[in-house]
Amino acid sequence: MKKLVRWIIIGLIVIAAGAYGISAALAPLEVKVTVISPKEANVFFTESGAVVSGSDLQIFPGVSGDVQAVRVKVGQTVRAGDTLLEIDPQA
């Protein structure tokens, strides 16, 4: 009989501890609310360096002579077959 009473008391303690833990977990949390609004942020930085092309290409004509006209501008996109410059055929 004493063992049964002891197990009942232990069971009641375990149930009480579990109920306390659940009630503590379900308690509302206190939070702080802040109102935000859009603002302008000035973000800038200064950096020194050099801009370098990822690849370089040298072009050599099949003939020699003076350049009469350059048909492209610096930075212009060109495709295969585009005329880049004209060479004077008389030179």
VENNORQUI-V698231 format. One record per backbone hydrogen bond with DSSP energy under -1.0 kcal/mol. CO is the residue of the C=O (numbers start at 1). NH is the residue of the N-H. E is the energy in kcal/mol with one decimal. If there is no record, write none. Layout:
BEGIN
CO | NH | E
CO | NH | E
END
This chain:
BEGIN
1 | 5 | -2.0
2 | 6 | -2.3
3 | 7 | -2.3
4 | 8 | -2.1
5 | 9 | -2.4
6 | 10 | -2.4
7 | 11 | -2.5
8 | 12 | -2.4
9 | 13 | -2.1
10 | 14 | -2.4
11 | 15 | -2.4
12 | 16 | -2.5
13 | 17 | -2.5
14 | 18 | -2.3
15 | 19 | -2.4
16 | 20 | -2.1
17 | 21 | -2.3
18 | 22 | -2.3
19 | 23 | -2.3
20 | 24 | -2.2
21 | 25 | -1.9
22 | 26 | -1.8
66 | 88 | -3.5
69 | 86 | -2.9
73 | 76 | -2.0
79 | 82 | -2.1
84 | 71 | -2.7
86 | 68 | -3.0
86 | 69 | -1.2
END
